[in-house]
Amino acid sequence: MFIITELKSTIKVDPSQFNKSLAEVSKNELNKKLANKVLHNVGLCISFREVVSFGDSCILPVDGSSHTDVIFRYIVFRPEISSLITGKIKSCTRDGIFVTLGFFDDIFIPKDELQHPSRFDEVENAWVWEYPLEDGAKHDLFMDVGETIKFRVIDEEFVESEPTGPPETNSESTSTNTNTDNMKPPYKIFGAINESGLGLDSWWTQNSGEVEDEEDDEEES
């Protein structure tokens, strides 16, 4: 789920920080620059790991600061395709389920990747797995907001941010807000729960408990 990526950047050190070690300043500056930001085709940056090497430093007369190229390693969130992750249901729509990990919210499970058959309950605003019983009846298993859910990563999507133009006039503010609301996240994960053992934890813990009860009954008889 987390990987260590080697990156390169230029560190600017203000004269007021010349008394500090370059390694310490680099760590602070790189975390300010990268922490909780998405790098295209890299992932969500989490935390600085270590410096690999420093290049030559130069002081520019314009600002008096030193500028140093640095190669470093950074901890990045980018789960592998087909890996299993556990999160919590954030919201449900007719298109599918949105999942959060607490530090990352852009996870989507499309309706076609849910357990089959499933339906969307308009009243509860939740997806429901119509679990088939042996007698042909169905037992509704709701996927409610806040429930713990295990899913498999099936795809990922990176979107490059586009430059924003000048502020719109008041007459065009409505369309501007609409475009902002429809902006795609820079990094999105797609998941699936259409396998045995995936979905809500409560589904499978309950089923395993029922199997154990049946085995105990058979031993007693």
N, C-alpha and C positions, 0 to 999 in steps of 0.2 A: 504493500500500500504506500509506503514511503521509500523514496530512493535518494541516493546522494549523487548530485550532478556537479560537474566541474564547469565553472563559469569564469568569465573575464570582465573586469570593469576598471574604471579609473577612479581613484580615491582622491578627493580634494581635502587637504588638511589646512584648516585656518591657523594663522600664526599663534593664536591663543592656545592651541593644542600641541604646539611643538615640544612641550615638555613631556608629553605622553608617548608611549611606544606606538610605532606604526601599526603593529598587530592589533592593539587595543582599539585604536581609532578606526581601523578598517572594519573590525567586527561591528562597532556601533553604527558606522556610516552605512555599511552594507545592509544591516538589519533595518535601518530607517528607510533605505531605498527599496528593499525587496520584500520584507516580511509581509505576508498576507496579500501579495500581489501575484497575478498570473502572468507567466512568461509564455509566449506563444510557442506551442509544440514542446514545451518543457513541463509545465504543470504549475500548481499553486505553491509558491515559496513559503516555507515554514520558518526555518531558522538557520543562521550561519553555523557552519561546522568547523572549518579550519582554512588557514591560508596555505596555498601550495607554493607560491613564489611571488616575489615582488620584482617589478622592473625598476629602471632608473627613475629617480625623482627629479622634478624640475620646478623651480619657483618662477611664477609669472609676475612680471612687474606691475601688471594691471591690478591685481588684488593682493599680492604678497603671499598667496597661499601656495603650498606645494602640491603637485599633482603626480600621482604614482599609479602606474598600471599594476594590477594585482590579479593573479589567477587564484581562485579559491573554490572550495567545495561548499555546497549548500544543500540542506535537507528540503526535499520537494515532495509534495503529495501528488502522486500519479499512479493509481492502482493499475495493475496489469489486467489486460483483457482476460476474462474467464475467472478472475479471482473472486472470492466471496467476501462480502462486507456486511456488517450489521449496523443499522442506523435506526432512526425513528421516523414514522410517517409525519410529514409536515403539513400536507394538504392533499385533497383529492379533487380531480375534475373529471369531466366526461372523457377526457383524453387519456387519463392515467393517474399515477400516484407520484407525488413529489416527496423526496426523502431528504432528511438532514443528518449530518454527522456531528452537528454542533459547531464545528469550525468551517464546514463546507455545506452549502445548501443546494447547489445546482446539480441534483441527481434526479433523474426522471425514469419511471418505469411505465412504458407505454401500455395501453389497455390490452394489446395483443400479446404482451409478454406476462400477463397475469395467469394465475391458475385457471384452468378451464373446467366448466363454464363459469364465467363471472359476469355480474351485471352492476350497473351504477344505480345506487339508491338515491333518488332526488331529494327525498325527505331528510334522510340522515346525512346526505352529502358525503357518501362513502361507497367504496367498492365492496361487493359481497361475493364471496366464493360460494357457489351452490354445490356444496360437497355431496356427492351421491352416496346414499345408504344402500345396504344390501337388499332392502325390500322395495327398492325403486324410488323411494322418496328422496327429498333433498333437505340437507341441513345448512342453514345460512350461517356463514362465517364472515363476520364484518371486519373490514380493515379500517379501523378508526384512527383519527389523528392522535399522535402520541404513542401509538403502539410500537413495540420493537419489531423490526422486520429485517430478515436476512435475504440478500439478493446477490445475483451473479452479475458482474460487470460484463456487458456484451458489446459496448462501443463507447467512443469518446468523441467530442467535437471541440475544436479550437476555432474561435472567431477573432479575427484581427480587428482591433478597434479602429473606427473611422474618425478622421479629424472633424471636430465640430465647427460649424460656421459661426458668424456673428449672431448676437442675440436677436430674436425675432421681435417684431412689433406686437403690440397688444392684440391687434386684430388677428394675428396668426398664432397666438399663444396656445390655443386649444390644440392645433395640429402638432405643435412642438411637443406638448406634453404627451400626446398619443405616441409620437415616435420614440420618446424617452421610455415610455412604459413597455414598448414592443422591442426594445433593444435586447439582443441576444447576449447571454453571459459570455465572457471570454473563454470559459472552459466549462464544459458540461459532460456529465457522465450518464450513460444509459444503462439501465439494469433490467433483469428479468427474474421472475419468481415461479416460472412454469415448470418446476422440477420438484420431485419429492424431497422433502426436508427444507425447502425454501419457503419464504413467506413469514407469517407471524410465528414467533416462538411458541405461543400458547397452543397453536394447532397441533404441533408435533409432540409437545410435552404431554398434552392431554391424551393424544392417541397412544403414546407409549405407556401411559398409566393404565389405559383401558386394556392393553395387551397383557400387562403384568397381572391385572385383576383376573383376566380370563384364565391365565396359566395357573394362578393360585386356586381358582375354582375347580380346574381339571384335576389338580393334585389332591384336593380334598375329596373329590368324588372317587 
